[in-house]
Structures are given as C-alpha cells and as structure tokens.
Amino acid sequence: MLYPQTNSCRSVLSLDGNWRFRIKEDRESYDPKDPLDHWLSVAVPASFNDQVADPAIRNHVGYFYYQRDFTLPKTLADQDIFLRFGSATHQAWVYVNGQEVAHHRGGFTPFECKITDAVSFTKPNRLTVLLSNILDHTTLPVGHYREEKDDQGKIHRDLDENFDFFNYAGLNRSIVIYTSSKAACLSDLTILPELNDSLDQAKVSFDVTIDSQAKEDLSYQVKIYDQAEKLVAVGAANESKFYLDQPHLWQPLNAYLYTAQVDLYREGELLDTYSQEFGIRKVEVKDGQFLINQEPFYFKGCGKHEDSYAHGRGYDPVYNVLDINLLKSMGANSIRTSHYPYSEEMMRLCDREGIVVIDETTGVGIMSSFGFNMSNFDPKTYRDDTFQELDTQAAHEQVIRELIQRDKNHACVVMWSLANEAATFNPEAHDYFAPLFDLARSLDPQKRPLTMINILLSTPETDQCSDLVDVICLNRYYGWYTQTANFDLAEDLSLKELQDWQALYPDKPIMYTEYGVDTVAGLHAIERQPFTEEFQWDYYVMMSRVFDQVDNFVGEQLWNFADFQTKVGVQRVQGNKKGIFNRAREPKMVVRFLKDRWQKIPNLNYKIKTN
Ligand code: BDP
C-alpha cells in the first residue's frame, strides 16, 4: 500500500478536522446513511478520550460512531476514488452513503478501499465509521474482557488492559480520499537497495505492483534522483534493477535519501506517477555486534509512546518533531516504537533525521498473568497458562504482515520487534513464536534482524525463545521493581545476568530496551528516595557503569522518553512517571547526565572488544 501523495496523476483530499461522534447504544437501530443524532464534536486525528471532558465517555468500553460528510469536485469524476485510514483503533466498520465499504481489525496499521461506485459527485457523501475499542484474548494488544447482560438487556462491559498504557481509541491518524486513473494505477512499490562488500556499489531493485483490469500494453519507467535532485539513473521500459556507483550511504544521524520516481504508461500515455524516498545502507548482526554499513553501531535512546495531552494517542506532528529534536540534542540516535507501529509520518521523519528504529508490532500483553509488579514471582519456577488462555496467533500474523508491508522500504528500520514481554518462560512459547519468526523472515525483502523484547522472568536459564532472536533485547528493572533502592545489589545482579547471556550466546548482541524508575518531576531528597529526581540520576549512573563492562552490549534504550498516561492503579501516579521528560516534554534532572554520557559515546565503534 502506498502512502498518499498528490502529483500530476493523483489527488489527495484530507478528511481531517471536526467529526460528529457518539457512543453506540446496545439496542439502538441506526442506519449509517442517516445523520447521527445528539452528537459531540471531536477532532480527527486524535483519540476521542481526552477531548470530550466527560469521564464516562473517556472510559467507555464498547462501540462508538464517527461521522462526517464530504463533497467531491466534479473534476475528479473520471478518476478512481479511494478512502484510506492511517489507522482506526481498534476495529472499524466503514460505510459510505450507508454502504459498508471496509472492515479492519487492528488499531495501528493503515487500510484502504476503493469507493468509486459508492460515491456521488452531485451531492454530499456521508462517511460513517463504527468503531470498537474492545481488546480481548484474540486481539493485539491483549485485554481481559468480560461482558454481562442485565435484566433489561443492557450489556455491561469490563476491560482490563493487559499492558501499561491507556487504551486511547478512535481515529488516531489521518483519513484521506485519494484518486488515481481508472485505467491503471500503481498500488505498491518495494525498493530493495543492496550494497556490495566494499560499500562502493549498490544494486537497487524495484518491485512494482500495478492495479488494472487490463495489463496489456502497460509499462513503467523508474528514475532515481539524488538528494540534490540530480538524475542519477533512468530505466528502460520495465527495467527494475539499477547499479549505483559510489552511493551516498544512509548513516545513523546522517541520513541521505534518494528519490525514486515510477511512471506508468499505456502506449505513451502517462497514467500514474509516484515518488518515493529511500536510503541505502547495510544492516548485519555478526560476532556479537550490530553492524550498520559494516561498522558496530551502539543504540542510544528510548522506548517511547505516541502520547500527548488532549491528543491521547493521536498523530501529533509537532510533538513528533520536538521529540526527535530533544533526542538528537542529547546525542541519542535511536528509538523503539513501543508497543505498536507508530504513524507513517513518524517513520518518514526518522528516515529524514537519521534516527535508527526498532519497529515493533502490537504484540504486547502476551502474558496472561502480567501485572505492574512481578517482583514476587520467582523466575526460576514461575510459569503461567498464557498459551492455553490466549488465542492471538491470527492477530499476530496479521500485524506482522501489515507492519512489514507498510514499513519495508524505510531505511530507518533496522530491526523488527515481534513482541514485547511475552511469556517466553513457558515451554509452549517456542511453538507459538517459531512460525511467526519464519513468517517475518519470509516477508521482509531486506531480511532485517528480528527480535522480541524479553521480560525479567525470562532469564538465561528459563527463556525458551532466545534461539529465535538475532539480538537479545532485555527489559530490566533491577533497583526498581526488584532490589528496590539497593543499587549495589542491583549493579551486581544486572552485570551477572548480562555476562550469563553473553556466555550463552557469544555471537548475539545484547541490549537493554527498557530500564528506568518512576520519577515525579520536582521531588527531591538527600537520601536515596524512590520517585525523586536524585534517585533517577543515581540509577542511570549505576546502570551505565554496568553497560560499559559487557563487550557484546550494543545499546541502551531507556524507559521512557516521556511520562505517559496509563490505566489507573496504585502503582501509577496519574500515569507512568518513568519519563526522562515529563508529559509536557520538560526535562527532569537526569537528562543532563544522559546528555553528557550520550554525547561522548560515538554512534559507531563505541565498544572495542577486550577478548
Ligand atoms: C514493562 C513494559 C512497559 C511498562 C514498563 C513499566 O514493557 O510497557 O510501561 O514495564 O513498568 O513491563 O514501566
């Protein structure tokens, strides 16, 4: 699926703005071609939850409607018309003038449909979307969901999210209508840049997918421009392989993007055109190192959330730019899209800014007994019934397909994360995950490394799935959830565990993808007090000492970039406060320490092996 673009053959019309919104009653009969009655205004793109100033609607579990009308200019009447959602969280049924045109499950990936036959050019069209924010044992993320019908037939719904972020929902990303030629159009483009061993020649291959009833006489032509807009390659008809000598490489924090333009013709007539940026770089895992363009890369950065005041999980271009600039100003070079695919616009920004991305699916909550604090569970013996209780395999396959399909061309994506903190300490975990790793490997044209983020209960002794991953990614909370405030012990144990992993898998790089402590901005103490800014500072100083002692340790991505909203719980103070910035992106004290550390650590060749 292509990202929408206006050019000489295509038009994009935005449907962002204020929509009509209301909760769906259980027993109502409403025809989606009719105007919604008693509605509220909500802005799109954004989650509805924090816009409405009504606690009952904010916390609603179940179904709800979004609606708006749109008029199409007659000048587009000879074109095919598509409707495209950047996302709809978590499940959506889409109606145009009362006719169902699309249904999609999964709240973080785009979907589109052709609506040429459903729209009118002579009167306004009505777009109604029925959504559900229900998550259960078949969905990703996973939720514990119960419903009960009372004597009056009213359904009472209860959703306990099996993850640590607020279940923001609605039309979180942009909705557009786009048009293309009825005769034929480009419907997908895969660009595969491959570098030779001396990095002085790139083979760039194109796989062009065309949507047309009649494929005869169609041909395409590819042109490649460099960043200075100079034409560096022109293909003959249907030529799909190009060799670029001395290519400019895409490097961490030093991005270089080429632009490919694909023109589609029938007998000399231009039917469609599409331009796509791409970067040329090589990613490999070798001898316990993570190589970008054949040099060992060191990840410095954070796990994040798409989370901001009022917008909820809604696409926010300003926060995206600010967040990347804050990270860059600290010397950070990477993020993980914890715990779901981020907006397409964020991925494009990371390409442009040279931010290295670990791209994560919605595979979060795949541990049926997950809770905020698992410090009482003994990792040596702890097992649960995750793989008997949950039924997420189909949703997992779907999100892997949709994520790789969407992000396959991004230079910034260097690794896919198939899940966060799944119950990989259970013996059944391997059978669940092995086919998913096979699927991801078969789908990715670039064959990027794969990982899965490991929970503290999955130790070198108990984890069942580390043979599947290319990089061992650990979420660890020594000194916080375990050994609370005992930093001496935390330091010893975390170092010992890293050494154990390294001994077990000497060829696999290891990194932390989460470590952190809740810190309420403005709290201070002389003694070691959890939640104070001094505690957070001392914790990061201690953990950094550990990281520098392990040869195969290739990266530190802390938890979390900024404070974020969660479900309520006695362990959460108006959300998760592990941010190094507060939710408004004001820095906590520790940003100074991290900035000093990260600015001194080079992106490449930081770890010199001592053995
Ligand atoms: C891990 C999760 C993350 C949580 C974090 C925490 O991966 O989503 O927010 O711990 O407890 O379990 O802060």
Boltz pocket constraint, residues with backbone or C-beta under 6 A from the ligand:
constraints:
  - pocket:
      binder: B
      contacts: [[A, 163], [A, 164], [A, 165], [A, 339], [A, 371], [A, 372], [A, 420], [A, 421], [A, 475], [A, 514], [A, 559], [A, 576], [A, 578]]
      max_distance: 6.0
